[in-house]
Amino acid sequence: MSSVDVARKAAAKEAIRYVKDGFVVGVGTGSTTMIFLRELHRLISNGHVRDVLLVPTSTETEVEIINLGLAHLLRYPWQVSHIDLAVDGADEVDRSKNLIKGGGAALTREKIVDYWARLFVVIVDESKVFDKIPASHPIPIEVIPFAWPIVKARLEEFGGIVNLRFGSGKRGPIVTDNGNYILDYVPKTEIVPDETEGLIKRVPGVVEVGLFSGKKVSKVIIGRSNGSIITMG
């Protein structure tokens, strides 16, 4: 097992401690969250966690829930009245718990579920923690396909580089679970995450921004390569 895998597993296992019997759990998207989901599956199968329901943040997560034999626990937002706990990963985290998310193009559904949760726990390995964001990842922005050239031009007026996201194995742009496109934005200068999120969201055609406010994050669990963890919040 690589040091990164050790760190991710340590963070995922720590997050399991926040799951209680009868909880409605929002399950995020990404490699670290999939480790959490598989660990949760083990505990459910052993009878150590009971009567939980699972709300996915993407079709990727939904498929994994089904493949693990947990389809009977699968629920959509309109089937539940609340979410007790959301566990999700991040592409980057700063010291104020602000996040960049959306590397997997699931940012809109992630923000809906994560912000709705009474407790929002982020799990990352130590390589995802930075003094300021964005550091090494662009800011993902979900846009209506009709509007992407206009939104791109507006963002470029703010200063920075904007690219329409393409992926391997598919011709044309990446299409989100909501039928939209993703723009990846690298600002020219240092940003204030909350202010930049609001500025971008005011551009017509923008659906959601992959900046998540640290004010909405309950805890960040950081897995380390030696298997230990650090918790912020």
Biotite code that builds the C-alpha atoms (Angstrom):
import biotite.structure as struc

atoms = struc.array([
    struc.Atom([0.000, 0.000, 0.000], chain_id="A", res_id=1, res_name="MET", atom_name="CA", element="C"),
    struc.Atom([1.424, 3.409, -0.976], chain_id="A", res_id=2, res_name="SER", atom_name="CA", element="C"),
    struc.Atom([1.894, 6.193, 1.573], chain_id="A", res_id=3, res_name="SER", atom_name="CA", element="C"),
    struc.Atom([-0.975, 8.116, -0.047], chain_id="A", res_id=4, res_name="VAL", atom_name="CA", element="C"),
    struc.Atom([-3.264, 5.091, 0.285], chain_id="A", res_id=5, res_name="ASP", atom_name="CA", element="C"),
    struc.Atom([-2.264, 4.739, 3.937], chain_id="A", res_id=6, res_name="VAL", atom_name="CA", element="C"),
    struc.Atom([-3.118, 8.404, 4.535], chain_id="A", res_id=7, res_name="ALA", atom_name="CA", element="C"),
    struc.Atom([-6.463, 8.183, 2.739], chain_id="A", res_id=8, res_name="ARG", atom_name="CA", element="C"),
    struc.Atom([-7.456, 5.049, 4.613], chain_id="A", res_id=9, res_name="LYS", atom_name="CA", element="C"),
    struc.Atom([-6.553, 6.642, 7.953], chain_id="A", res_id=10, res_name="ALA", atom_name="CA", element="C"),
    struc.Atom([-8.770, 9.662, 7.208], chain_id="A", res_id=11, res_name="ALA", atom_name="CA", element="C"),
    struc.Atom([-11.645, 7.499, 5.948], chain_id="A", res_id=12, res_name="ALA", atom_name="CA", element="C"),
    struc.Atom([-11.578, 5.207, 8.986], chain_id="A", res_id=13, res_name="LYS", atom_name="CA", element="C"),
    struc.Atom([-11.581, 8.187, 11.340], chain_id="A", res_id=14, res_name="GLU", atom_name="CA", element="C"),
    struc.Atom([-14.665, 9.594, 9.575], chain_id="A", res_id=15, res_name="ALA", atom_name="CA", element="C"),
    struc.Atom([-16.544, 6.349, 10.286], chain_id="A", res_id=16, res_name="ILE", atom_name="CA", element="C"),
    struc.Atom([-16.558, 7.353, 13.972], chain_id="A", res_id=17, res_name="ARG", atom_name="CA", element="C"),
    struc.Atom([-19.100, 10.070, 13.135], chain_id="A", res_id=18, res_name="TYR", atom_name="CA", element="C"),
    struc.Atom([-21.646, 7.625, 11.675], chain_id="A", res_id=19, res_name="VAL", atom_name="CA", element="C"),
    struc.Atom([-24.372, 6.668, 14.148], chain_id="A", res_id=20, res_name="LYS", atom_name="CA", element="C"),
    struc.Atom([-27.205, 4.145, 13.917], chain_id="A", res_id=21, res_name="ASP", atom_name="CA", element="C"),
    struc.Atom([-30.192, 5.586, 12.059], chain_id="A", res_id=22, res_name="GLY", atom_name="CA", element="C"),
    struc.Atom([-28.198, 8.339, 10.343], chain_id="A", res_id=23, res_name="PHE", atom_name="CA", element="C"),
    struc.Atom([-28.935, 9.677, 6.865], chain_id="A", res_id=24, res_name="VAL", atom_name="CA", element="C"),
    struc.Atom([-25.429, 9.915, 5.391], chain_id="A", res_id=25, res_name="VAL", atom_name="CA", element="C"),
    struc.Atom([-24.447, 12.003, 2.395], chain_id="A", res_id=26, res_name="GLY", atom_name="CA", element="C"),
    struc.Atom([-21.681, 10.156, 0.549], chain_id="A", res_id=27, res_name="VAL", atom_name="CA", element="C"),
    struc.Atom([-19.277, 12.295, -1.453], chain_id="A", res_id=28, res_name="GLY", atom_name="CA", element="C"),
    struc.Atom([-17.370, 11.626, -4.650], chain_id="A", res_id=29, res_name="THR", atom_name="CA", element="C"),
    struc.Atom([-13.721, 10.683, -5.219], chain_id="A", res_id=30, res_name="GLY", atom_name="CA", element="C"),
    struc.Atom([-11.094, 8.127, -4.283], chain_id="A", res_id=31, res_name="SER", atom_name="CA", element="C"),
    struc.Atom([-10.886, 8.918, -0.557], chain_id="A", res_id=32, res_name="THR", atom_name="CA", element="C"),
    struc.Atom([-14.648, 8.923, -0.173], chain_id="A", res_id=33, res_name="THR", atom_name="CA", element="C"),
    struc.Atom([-14.869, 5.559, -1.894], chain_id="A", res_id=34, res_name="MET", atom_name="CA", element="C"),
    struc.Atom([-12.566, 4.165, 0.802], chain_id="A", res_id=35, res_name="ILE", atom_name="CA", element="C"),
    struc.Atom([-14.951, 5.579, 3.410], chain_id="A", res_id=36, res_name="PHE", atom_name="CA", element="C"),
    struc.Atom([-17.912, 3.977, 1.627], chain_id="A", res_id=37, res_name="LEU", atom_name="CA", element="C"),
    struc.Atom([-16.234, 0.569, 1.468], chain_id="A", res_id=38, res_name="ARG", atom_name="CA", element="C"),
    struc.Atom([-15.356, 0.786, 5.167], chain_id="A", res_id=39, res_name="GLU", atom_name="CA", element="C"),
    struc.Atom([-18.946, 1.742, 5.958], chain_id="A", res_id=40, res_name="LEU", atom_name="CA", element="C"),
    struc.Atom([-20.149, -1.213, 3.891], chain_id="A", res_id=41, res_name="HIS", atom_name="CA", element="C"),
    struc.Atom([-17.978, -3.526, 6.009], chain_id="A", res_id=42, res_name="ARG", atom_name="CA", element="C"),
    struc.Atom([-19.462, -2.187, 9.236], chain_id="A", res_id=43, res_name="LEU", atom_name="CA", element="C"),
    struc.Atom([-23.019, -2.412, 7.906], chain_id="A", res_id=44, res_name="ILE", atom_name="CA", element="C"),
    struc.Atom([-22.412, -6.009, 6.790], chain_id="A", res_id=45, res_name="SER", atom_name="CA", element="C"),
    struc.Atom([-21.041, -6.888, 10.229], chain_id="A", res_id=46, res_name="ASN", atom_name="CA", element="C"),
    struc.Atom([-24.019, -5.308, 11.963], chain_id="A", res_id=47, res_name="GLY", atom_name="CA", element="C"),
    struc.Atom([-21.886, -2.677, 13.705], chain_id="A", res_id=48, res_name="HIS", atom_name="CA", element="C"),
    struc.Atom([-23.820, 0.162, 12.011], chain_id="A", res_id=49, res_name="VAL", atom_name="CA", element="C"),
    struc.Atom([-27.568, -0.172, 11.563], chain_id="A", res_id=50, res_name="ARG", atom_name="CA", element="C"),
    struc.Atom([-30.491, 1.531, 9.862], chain_id="A", res_id=51, res_name="ASP", atom_name="CA", element="C"),
    struc.Atom([-28.458, 4.083, 7.909], chain_id="A", res_id=52, res_name="VAL", atom_name="CA", element="C"),
    struc.Atom([-29.563, 5.586, 4.598], chain_id="A", res_id=53, res_name="LEU", atom_name="CA", element="C"),
    struc.Atom([-27.129, 6.763, 1.906], chain_id="A", res_id=54, res_name="LEU", atom_name="CA", element="C"),
    struc.Atom([-27.565, 9.861, -0.267], chain_id="A", res_id=55, res_name="VAL", atom_name="CA", element="C"),
    struc.Atom([-25.065, 9.965, -3.176], chain_id="A", res_id=56, res_name="PRO", atom_name="CA", element="C"),
    struc.Atom([-23.487, 13.136, -4.545], chain_id="A", res_id=57, res_name="THR", atom_name="CA", element="C"),
    struc.Atom([-22.897, 11.733, -8.030], chain_id="A", res_id=58, res_name="SER", atom_name="CA", element="C"),
    struc.Atom([-23.779, 8.875, -10.345], chain_id="A", res_id=59, res_name="THR", atom_name="CA", element="C"),
    struc.Atom([-20.280, 7.503, -9.674], chain_id="A", res_id=60, res_name="GLU", atom_name="CA", element="C"),
    struc.Atom([-21.108, 7.218, -5.974], chain_id="A", res_id=61, res_name="THR", atom_name="CA", element="C"),
    struc.Atom([-24.560, 5.852, -6.734], chain_id="A", res_id=62, res_name="GLU", atom_name="CA", element="C"),
    struc.Atom([-23.070, 3.075, -8.874], chain_id="A", res_id=63, res_name="VAL", atom_name="CA", element="C"),
    struc.Atom([-20.565, 2.192, -6.150], chain_id="A", res_id=64, res_name="GLU", atom_name="CA", element="C"),
    struc.Atom([-23.352, 1.983, -3.562], chain_id="A", res_id=65, res_name="ILE", atom_name="CA", element="C"),
    struc.Atom([-25.239, -0.404, -5.840], chain_id="A", res_id=66, res_name="ILE", atom_name="CA", element="C"),
    struc.Atom([-22.128, -2.472, -6.643], chain_id="A", res_id=67, res_name="ASN", atom_name="CA", element="C"),
    struc.Atom([-21.475, -2.920, -2.921], chain_id="A", res_id=68, res_name="LEU", atom_name="CA", element="C"),
    struc.Atom([-24.946, -4.440, -2.497], chain_id="A", res_id=69, res_name="GLY", atom_name="CA", element="C"),
    struc.Atom([-26.324, -1.433, -0.621], chain_id="A", res_id=70, res_name="LEU", atom_name="CA", element="C"),
    struc.Atom([-28.988, -0.388, -3.138], chain_id="A", res_id=71, res_name="ALA", atom_name="CA", element="C"),
    struc.Atom([-31.709, -0.904, -0.518], chain_id="A", res_id=72, res_name="HIS", atom_name="CA", element="C"),
    struc.Atom([-30.132, 1.928, 1.500], chain_id="A", res_id=73, res_name="LEU", atom_name="CA", element="C"),
    struc.Atom([-29.892, 4.320, -1.459], chain_id="A", res_id=74, res_name="LEU", atom_name="CA", element="C"),
    struc.Atom([-31.992, 7.484, -1.204], chain_id="A", res_id=75, res_name="ARG", atom_name="CA", element="C"),
    struc.Atom([-32.258, 10.692, -3.209], chain_id="A", res_id=76, res_name="TYR", atom_name="CA", element="C"),
    struc.Atom([-32.676, 14.157, -1.679], chain_id="A", res_id=77, res_name="PRO", atom_name="CA", element="C"),
    struc.Atom([-36.428, 14.198, -2.305], chain_id="A", res_id=78, res_name="TRP", atom_name="CA", element="C"),
    struc.Atom([-36.783, 10.961, -0.314], chain_id="A", res_id=79, res_name="GLN", atom_name="CA", element="C"),
    struc.Atom([-35.305, 12.284, 2.946], chain_id="A", res_id=80, res_name="VAL", atom_name="CA", element="C"),
    struc.Atom([-36.182, 15.217, 5.190], chain_id="A", res_id=81, res_name="SER", atom_name="CA", element="C"),
    struc.Atom([-32.635, 15.868, 6.376], chain_id="A", res_id=82, res_name="HIS", atom_name="CA", element="C"),
    struc.Atom([-29.021, 14.683, 6.212], chain_id="A", res_id=83, res_name="ILE", atom_name="CA", element="C"),
    struc.Atom([-27.304, 13.981, 9.511], chain_id="A", res_id=84, res_name="ASP", atom_name="CA", element="C"),
    struc.Atom([-23.772, 13.631, 8.181], chain_id="A", res_id=85, res_name="LEU", atom_name="CA", element="C"),
    struc.Atom([-22.000, 14.258, 4.892], chain_id="A", res_id=86, res_name="ALA", atom_name="CA", element="C"),
    struc.Atom([-18.532, 12.828, 4.301], chain_id="A", res_id=87, res_name="VAL", atom_name="CA", element="C"),
    struc.Atom([-16.674, 14.105, 1.257], chain_id="A", res_id=88, res_name="ASP", atom_name="CA", element="C"),
    struc.Atom([-13.181, 14.647, -0.070], chain_id="A", res_id=89, res_name="GLY", atom_name="CA", element="C"),
    struc.Atom([-11.540, 17.734, -1.547], chain_id="A", res_id=90, res_name="ALA", atom_name="CA", element="C"),
    struc.Atom([-8.952, 18.653, -4.150], chain_id="A", res_id=91, res_name="ASP", atom_name="CA", element="C"),
    struc.Atom([-7.477, 21.314, -1.878], chain_id="A", res_id=92, res_name="GLU", atom_name="CA", element="C"),
    struc.Atom([-8.025, 22.571, 1.682], chain_id="A", res_id=93, res_name="VAL", atom_name="CA", element="C"),
    struc.Atom([-6.629, 25.722, 3.275], chain_id="A", res_id=94, res_name="ASP", atom_name="CA", element="C"),
    struc.Atom([-5.972, 26.466, 6.952], chain_id="A", res_id=95, res_name="ARG", atom_name="CA", element="C"),
    struc.Atom([-9.432, 28.075, 7.294], chain_id="A", res_id=96, res_name="SER", atom_name="CA", element="C"),
    struc.Atom([-11.099, 24.883, 5.980], chain_id="A", res_id=97, res_name="LYS", atom_name="CA", element="C"),
    struc.Atom([-12.018, 26.482, 2.640], chain_id="A", res_id=98, res_name="ASN", atom_name="CA", element="C"),
    struc.Atom([-12.108, 23.878, -0.119], chain_id="A", res_id=99, res_name="LEU", atom_name="CA", element="C"),
    struc.Atom([-11.664, 23.441, -3.818], chain_id="A", res_id=100, res_name="ILE", atom_name="CA", element="C"),
    struc.Atom([-13.855, 20.611, -5.089], chain_id="A", res_id=101, res_name="LYS", atom_name="CA", element="C"),
    struc.Atom([-14.991, 19.492, -8.497], chain_id="A", res_id=102, res_name="GLY", atom_name="CA", element="C"),
    struc.Atom([-12.082, 17.560, -9.932], chain_id="A", res_id=103, res_name="GLY", atom_name="CA", element="C"),
    struc.Atom([-14.618, 14.812, -10.590], chain_id="A", res_id=104, res_name="GLY", atom_name="CA", element="C"),
    struc.Atom([-17.146, 17.310, -12.003], chain_id="A", res_id=105, res_name="ALA", atom_name="CA", element="C"),
    struc.Atom([-19.659, 16.604, -9.218], chain_id="A", res_id=106, res_name="ALA", atom_name="CA", element="C"),
    struc.Atom([-19.409, 19.965, -7.431], chain_id="A", res_id=107, res_name="LEU", atom_name="CA", element="C"),
    struc.Atom([-23.062, 21.008, -7.709], chain_id="A", res_id=108, res_name="THR", atom_name="CA", element="C"),
    struc.Atom([-24.564, 17.861, -6.217], chain_id="A", res_id=109, res_name="ARG", atom_name="CA", element="C"),
    struc.Atom([-21.745, 17.752, -3.673], chain_id="A", res_id=110, res_name="GLU", atom_name="CA", element="C"),
    struc.Atom([-22.479, 21.286, -2.493], chain_id="A", res_id=111, res_name="LYS", atom_name="CA", element="C"),
    struc.Atom([-26.221, 20.597, -2.277], chain_id="A", res_id=112, res_name="ILE", atom_name="CA", element="C"),
    struc.Atom([-25.731, 17.523, -0.098], chain_id="A", res_id=113, res_name="VAL", atom_name="CA", element="C"),
    struc.Atom([-22.706, 18.724, 1.885], chain_id="A", res_id=114, res_name="ASP", atom_name="CA", element="C"),
    struc.Atom([-24.196, 22.103, 2.789], chain_id="A", res_id=115, res_name="TYR", atom_name="CA", element="C"),
    struc.Atom([-27.502, 20.498, 3.734], chain_id="A", res_id=116, res_name="TRP", atom_name="CA", element="C"),
    struc.Atom([-25.889, 18.155, 6.251], chain_id="A", res_id=117, res_name="ALA", atom_name="CA", element="C"),
    struc.Atom([-25.988, 18.899, 9.968], chain_id="A", res_id=118, res_name="ARG", atom_name="CA", element="C"),
    struc.Atom([-22.370, 17.729, 10.145], chain_id="A", res_id=119, res_name="LEU", atom_name="CA", element="C"),
    struc.Atom([-20.063, 18.098, 7.132], chain_id="A", res_id=120, res_name="PHE", atom_name="CA", element="C"),
    struc.Atom([-16.806, 16.150, 7.485], chain_id="A", res_id=121, res_name="VAL", atom_name="CA", element="C"),
    struc.Atom([-14.046, 16.446, 4.877], chain_id="A", res_id=122, res_name="VAL", atom_name="CA", element="C"),
    struc.Atom([-11.467, 13.667, 4.500], chain_id="A", res_id=123, res_name="ILE", atom_name="CA", element="C"),
    struc.Atom([-8.170, 14.240, 2.700], chain_id="A", res_id=124, res_name="VAL", atom_name="CA", element="C"),
    struc.Atom([-4.576, 13.077, 2.684], chain_id="A", res_id=125, res_name="ASP", atom_name="CA", element="C"),
    struc.Atom([-1.913, 15.553, 3.782], chain_id="A", res_id=126, res_name="GLU", atom_name="CA", element="C"),
    struc.Atom([-0.919, 16.432, 0.209], chain_id="A", res_id=127, res_name="SER", atom_name="CA", element="C"),
    struc.Atom([-4.248, 18.255, -0.215], chain_id="A", res_id=128, res_name="LYS", atom_name="CA", element="C"),
    struc.Atom([-3.572, 20.858, 2.511], chain_id="A", res_id=129, res_name="VAL", atom_name="CA", element="C"),
    struc.Atom([-2.232, 24.303, 1.524], chain_id="A", res_id=130, res_name="PHE", atom_name="CA", element="C"),
    struc.Atom([-1.769, 27.694, 3.144], chain_id="A", res_id=131, res_name="ASP", atom_name="CA", element="C"),
    struc.Atom([-3.887, 29.313, 0.417], chain_id="A", res_id=132, res_name="LYS", atom_name="CA", element="C"),
    struc.Atom([-6.144, 28.071, -2.367], chain_id="A", res_id=133, res_name="ILE", atom_name="CA", element="C"),
    struc.Atom([-6.063, 27.611, -5.285], chain_id="A", res_id=134, res_name="PRO", atom_name="CA", element="C"),
    struc.Atom([-2.556, 26.186, -5.111], chain_id="A", res_id=135, res_name="ALA", atom_name="CA", element="C"),
    struc.Atom([-2.146, 23.478, -7.741], chain_id="A", res_id=136, res_name="SER", atom_name="CA", element="C"),
    struc.Atom([-5.739, 22.947, -8.929], chain_id="A", res_id=137, res_name="HIS", atom_name="CA", element="C"),
    struc.Atom([-7.987, 25.252, -10.958], chain_id="A", res_id=138, res_name="PRO", atom_name="CA", element="C"),
    struc.Atom([-11.366, 26.354, -9.629], chain_id="A", res_id=139, res_name="ILE", atom_name="CA", element="C"),
    struc.Atom([-14.050, 24.193, -11.337], chain_id="A", res_id=140, res_name="PRO", atom_name="CA", element="C"),
    struc.Atom([-17.168, 26.032, -12.458], chain_id="A", res_id=141, res_name="ILE", atom_name="CA", element="C"),
    struc.Atom([-20.294, 24.255, -13.715], chain_id="A", res_id=142, res_name="GLU", atom_name="CA", element="C"),
    struc.Atom([-21.957, 26.212, -16.517], chain_id="A", res_id=143, res_name="VAL", atom_name="CA", element="C"),
    struc.Atom([-24.992, 25.866, -18.745], chain_id="A", res_id=144, res_name="ILE", atom_name="CA", element="C"),
    struc.Atom([-23.714, 24.684, -22.174], chain_id="A", res_id=145, res_name="PRO", atom_name="CA", element="C"),
    struc.Atom([-25.488, 27.546, -23.977], chain_id="A", res_id=146, res_name="PHE", atom_name="CA", element="C"),
    struc.Atom([-23.551, 30.081, -21.919], chain_id="A", res_id=147, res_name="ALA", atom_name="CA", element="C"),
    struc.Atom([-20.045, 28.645, -21.652], chain_id="A", res_id=148, res_name="TRP", atom_name="CA", element="C"),
    struc.Atom([-18.312, 31.014, -24.134], chain_id="A", res_id=149, res_name="PRO", atom_name="CA", element="C"),
    struc.Atom([-19.898, 34.039, -22.423], chain_id="A", res_id=150, res_name="ILE", atom_name="CA", element="C"),
    struc.Atom([-18.973, 32.850, -18.935], chain_id="A", res_id=151, res_name="VAL", atom_name="CA", element="C"),
    struc.Atom([-15.436, 32.089, -20.123], chain_id="A", res_id=152, res_name="LYS", atom_name="CA", element="C"),
    struc.Atom([-15.077, 35.623, -21.499], chain_id="A", res_id=153, res_name="ALA", atom_name="CA", element="C"),
    struc.Atom([-16.428, 37.180, -18.287], chain_id="A", res_id=154, res_name="ARG", atom_name="CA", element="C"),
    struc.Atom([-14.035, 35.175, -16.122], chain_id="A", res_id=155, res_name="LEU", atom_name="CA", element="C"),
    struc.Atom([-11.118, 36.201, -18.311], chain_id="A", res_id=156, res_name="GLU", atom_name="CA", element="C"),
    struc.Atom([-12.107, 39.818, -17.647], chain_id="A", res_id=157, res_name="GLU", atom_name="CA", element="C"),
    struc.Atom([-11.589, 39.104, -13.926], chain_id="A", res_id=158, res_name="PHE", atom_name="CA", element="C"),
    struc.Atom([-8.043, 38.015, -14.800], chain_id="A", res_id=159, res_name="GLY", atom_name="CA", element="C"),
    struc.Atom([-6.657, 34.543, -15.251], chain_id="A", res_id=160, res_name="GLY", atom_name="CA", element="C"),
    struc.Atom([-6.830, 31.488, -17.483], chain_id="A", res_id=161, res_name="ILE", atom_name="CA", element="C"),
    struc.Atom([-10.087, 29.670, -18.273], chain_id="A", res_id=162, res_name="VAL", atom_name="CA", element="C"),
    struc.Atom([-10.382, 26.340, -20.093], chain_id="A", res_id=163, res_name="ASN", atom_name="CA", element="C"),
    struc.Atom([-13.359, 24.225, -21.101], chain_id="A", res_id=164, res_name="LEU", atom_name="CA", element="C"),
    struc.Atom([-12.723, 20.796, -19.581], chain_id="A", res_id=165, res_name="ARG", atom_name="CA", element="C"),
    struc.Atom([-12.267, 17.799, -21.880], chain_id="A", res_id=166, res_name="PHE", atom_name="CA", element="C"),
    struc.Atom([-11.645, 14.217, -20.780], chain_id="A", res_id=167, res_name="GLY", atom_name="CA", element="C"),
    struc.Atom([-10.014, 11.109, -22.153], chain_id="A", res_id=168, res_name="SER", atom_name="CA", element="C"),
    struc.Atom([-12.221, 8.398, -23.628], chain_id="A", res_id=169, res_name="GLY", atom_name="CA", element="C"),
    struc.Atom([-14.912, 10.861, -24.688], chain_id="A", res_id=170, res_name="LYS", atom_name="CA", element="C"),
    struc.Atom([-15.177, 13.213, -27.630], chain_id="A", res_id=171, res_name="ARG", atom_name="CA", element="C"),
    struc.Atom([-16.108, 16.756, -26.770], chain_id="A", res_id=172, res_name="GLY", atom_name="CA", element="C"),
    struc.Atom([-16.408, 18.471, -23.396], chain_id="A", res_id=173, res_name="PRO", atom_name="CA", element="C"),
    struc.Atom([-16.982, 16.709, -20.085], chain_id="A", res_id=174, res_name="ILE", atom_name="CA", element="C"),
    struc.Atom([-20.717, 16.630, -19.317], chain_id="A", res_id=175, res_name="VAL", atom_name="CA", element="C"),
    struc.Atom([-21.780, 16.676, -15.670], chain_id="A", res_id=176, res_name="THR", atom_name="CA", element="C"),
    struc.Atom([-24.515, 14.571, -14.077], chain_id="A", res_id=177, res_name="ASP", atom_name="CA", element="C"),
    struc.Atom([-26.731, 17.626, -14.566], chain_id="A", res_id=178, res_name="ASN", atom_name="CA", element="C"),
    struc.Atom([-26.041, 17.885, -18.307], chain_id="A", res_id=179, res_name="GLY", atom_name="CA", element="C"),
    struc.Atom([-23.743, 20.903, -18.014], chain_id="A", res_id=180, res_name="ASN", atom_name="CA", element="C"),
    struc.Atom([-20.125, 21.754, -18.888], chain_id="A", res_id=181, res_name="TYR", atom_name="CA", element="C"),
    struc.Atom([-17.140, 22.477, -16.635], chain_id="A", res_id=182, res_name="ILE", atom_name="CA", element="C"),
    struc.Atom([-14.846, 25.477, -16.940], chain_id="A", res_id=183, res_name="LEU", atom_name="CA", element="C"),
    struc.Atom([-11.536, 25.328, -15.065], chain_id="A", res_id=184, res_name="ASP", atom_name="CA", element="C"),
    struc.Atom([-10.436, 28.748, -13.859], chain_id="A", res_id=185, res_name="TYR", atom_name="CA", element="C"),
    struc.Atom([-6.961, 29.738, -12.655], chain_id="A", res_id=186, res_name="VAL", atom_name="CA", element="C"),
    struc.Atom([-7.117, 33.285, -11.200], chain_id="A", res_id=187, res_name="PRO", atom_name="CA", element="C"),
    struc.Atom([-4.304, 35.686, -12.017], chain_id="A", res_id=188, res_name="LYS", atom_name="CA", element="C"),
    struc.Atom([-3.968, 36.941, -8.447], chain_id="A", res_id=189, res_name="THR", atom_name="CA", element="C"),
    struc.Atom([-4.539, 35.680, -4.904], chain_id="A", res_id=190, res_name="GLU", atom_name="CA", element="C"),
    struc.Atom([-8.216, 35.292, -4.005], chain_id="A", res_id=191, res_name="ILE", atom_name="CA", element="C"),
    struc.Atom([-10.477, 35.539, -0.970], chain_id="A", res_id=192, res_name="VAL", atom_name="CA", element="C"),
    struc.Atom([-12.497, 32.303, -1.383], chain_id="A", res_id=193, res_name="PRO", atom_name="CA", element="C"),
    struc.Atom([-15.896, 33.551, -0.138], chain_id="A", res_id=194, res_name="ASP", atom_name="CA", element="C"),
    struc.Atom([-15.686, 36.761, -2.168], chain_id="A", res_id=195, res_name="GLU", atom_name="CA", element="C"),
    struc.Atom([-14.548, 34.986, -5.324], chain_id="A", res_id=196, res_name="THR", atom_name="CA", element="C"),
    struc.Atom([-17.299, 32.387, -5.011], chain_id="A", res_id=197, res_name="GLU", atom_name="CA", element="C"),
    struc.Atom([-19.928, 35.133, -4.818], chain_id="A", res_id=198, res_name="GLY", atom_name="CA", element="C"),
    struc.Atom([-18.386, 37.082, -7.698], chain_id="A", res_id=199, res_name="LEU", atom_name="CA", element="C"),
    struc.Atom([-18.384, 34.069, -10.021], chain_id="A", res_id=200, res_name="ILE", atom_name="CA", element="C"),
    struc.Atom([-21.881, 32.937, -9.055], chain_id="A", res_id=201, res_name="LYS", atom_name="CA", element="C"),
    struc.Atom([-23.272, 36.318, -10.097], chain_id="A", res_id=202, res_name="ARG", atom_name="CA", element="C"),
    struc.Atom([-22.230, 35.661, -13.704], chain_id="A", res_id=203, res_name="VAL", atom_name="CA", element="C"),
    struc.Atom([-25.337, 34.567, -15.678], chain_id="A", res_id=204, res_name="PRO", atom_name="CA", element="C"),
    struc.Atom([-24.924, 31.001, -16.915], chain_id="A", res_id=205, res_name="GLY", atom_name="CA", element="C"),
    struc.Atom([-22.950, 29.809, -13.900], chain_id="A", res_id=206, res_name="VAL", atom_name="CA", element="C"),
    struc.Atom([-24.653, 26.913, -12.103], chain_id="A", res_id=207, res_name="VAL", atom_name="CA", element="C"),
    struc.Atom([-22.181, 26.375, -9.251], chain_id="A", res_id=208, res_name="GLU", atom_name="CA", element="C"),
    struc.Atom([-18.599, 27.117, -8.210], chain_id="A", res_id=209, res_name="VAL", atom_name="CA", element="C"),
    struc.Atom([-16.146, 24.593, -6.785], chain_id="A", res_id=210, res_name="GLY", atom_name="CA", element="C"),
    struc.Atom([-15.175, 26.877, -3.906], chain_id="A", res_id=211, res_name="LEU", atom_name="CA", element="C"),
    struc.Atom([-16.663, 25.585, -0.637], chain_id="A", res_id=212, res_name="PHE", atom_name="CA", element="C"),
    struc.Atom([-16.716, 27.914, 2.362], chain_id="A", res_id=213, res_name="SER", atom_name="CA", element="C"),
    struc.Atom([-14.826, 26.815, 5.447], chain_id="A", res_id=214, res_name="GLY", atom_name="CA", element="C"),
    struc.Atom([-17.743, 28.208, 7.460], chain_id="A", res_id=215, res_name="LYS", atom_name="CA", element="C"),
    struc.Atom([-19.831, 25.280, 6.186], chain_id="A", res_id=216, res_name="LYS", atom_name="CA", element="C"),
    struc.Atom([-17.229, 22.632, 7.035], chain_id="A", res_id=217, res_name="VAL", atom_name="CA", element="C"),
    struc.Atom([-17.588, 21.041, 10.468], chain_id="A", res_id=218, res_name="SER", atom_name="CA", element="C"),
    struc.Atom([-14.288, 19.144, 10.478], chain_id="A", res_id=219, res_name="LYS", atom_name="CA", element="C"),
    struc.Atom([-11.393, 18.338, 8.183], chain_id="A", res_id=220, res_name="VAL", atom_name="CA", element="C"),
    struc.Atom([-9.724, 14.978, 8.851], chain_id="A", res_id=221, res_name="ILE", atom_name="CA", element="C"),
    struc.Atom([-6.213, 14.870, 7.407], chain_id="A", res_id=222, res_name="ILE", atom_name="CA", element="C"),
    struc.Atom([-4.625, 11.467, 6.948], chain_id="A", res_id=223, res_name="GLY", atom_name="CA", element="C"),
    struc.Atom([-0.845, 11.237, 7.162], chain_id="A", res_id=224, res_name="ARG", atom_name="CA", element="C"),
    struc.Atom([1.528, 8.835, 5.433], chain_id="A", res_id=225, res_name="SER", atom_name="CA", element="C"),
    struc.Atom([2.380, 7.141, 8.764], chain_id="A", res_id=226, res_name="ASN", atom_name="CA", element="C"),
    struc.Atom([-1.285, 6.282, 9.347], chain_id="A", res_id=227, res_name="GLY", atom_name="CA", element="C"),
    struc.Atom([-1.945, 9.000, 11.922], chain_id="A", res_id=228, res_name="SER", atom_name="CA", element="C"),
    struc.Atom([-4.524, 11.776, 11.505], chain_id="A", res_id=229, res_name="ILE", atom_name="CA", element="C"),
    struc.Atom([-4.871, 15.478, 12.241], chain_id="A", res_id=230, res_name="ILE", atom_name="CA", element="C"),
    struc.Atom([-8.311, 17.067, 12.683], chain_id="A", res_id=231, res_name="THR", atom_name="CA", element="C"),
    struc.Atom([-9.136, 20.707, 11.964], chain_id="A", res_id=232, res_name="MET", atom_name="CA", element="C"),
    struc.Atom([-12.332, 22.075, 13.468], chain_id="A", res_id=233, res_name="GLY", atom_name="CA", element="C"),
])
